[in-house]
Amino acid sequence: MLFSLQIALVIAYSFGLICTGLGFLRLVLGRRLQDFALPPLVLAASGLLLGQGLFAMAWLGLGLAGWFSPRLVLILLIAALFIGGR
């Protein structure tokens, strides 16, 4: 039971990273993103890498400020999913 919960959390976190990265790509490139004929797998990989970088900065900031709590982690994950869902 615990192992399946861990797998579900990893999948949700990875999806949140991809959503955050793709949201950032859409924010920076806007309509120009459609000009590039990129396969979906390339966009997903780029979104994952950008999302990892953005989340690493967020985790570092939270850790340095001493605000690291489960509630804030959940808020960041939900925010990432919301960014990708719009």
Solvent accessible surface area in square Angstrom, and as a share of the most:
residue,aa,sasa,rsa
1,M,201,0.90
2,L,119,0.59
3,F,144,0.60
4,S,64,0.41
5,L,97,0.48
6,Q,89,0.40
7,I,75,0.38
8,A,55,0.43
9,L,102,0.51
10,V,97,0.56
11,I,113,0.57
12,A,34,0.26
13,Y,75,0.28
14,S,40,0.26
15,F,117,0.49
16,G,0,0.00
17,L,7,0.03
18,I,45,0.23
19,C,10,0.06
20,T,14,0.08
21,G,0,0.00
22,L,52,0.26
23,G,14,0.14
24,F,75,0.31
25,L,26,0.13
26,R,118,0.43
27,L,133,0.66
28,V,81,0.47
29,L,42,0.21
30,G,38,0.37
31,R,193,0.70
32,R,138,0.50
33,L,28,0.14
34,Q,137,0.61
35,D,113,0.59
36,F,110,0.46
37,A,106,0.82
38,L,80,0.40
39,P,74,0.46
40,P,111,0.70
41,L,144,0.72
42,V,67,0.39
43,L,46,0.23
44,A,33,0.25
45,A,51,0.40
46,S,41,0.26
47,G,0,0.00
48,L,54,0.27
49,L,122,0.61
50,L,61,0.31
51,G,0,0.00
52,Q,84,0.37
53,G,37,0.36
54,L,48,0.24
55,F,11,0.05
56,A,57,0.44
57,M,127,0.57
58,A,34,0.27
59,W,53,0.19
60,L,115,0.57
61,G,41,0.39
62,L,21,0.10
63,G,43,0.42
64,L,143,0.71
65,A,51,0.40
66,G,62,0.60
67,W,171,0.60
68,F,120,0.50
69,S,43,0.28
70,P,116,0.73
71,R,176,0.64
72,L,46,0.23
73,V,51,0.29
74,L,100,0.50
75,I,91,0.46
76,L,47,0.23
77,L,26,0.13
78,I,101,0.51
79,A,41,0.31
80,A,2,0.02
81,L,61,0.30
82,F,151,0.63
83,I,73,0.37
84,G,29,0.28
85,G,67,0.65
86,R,176,0.64
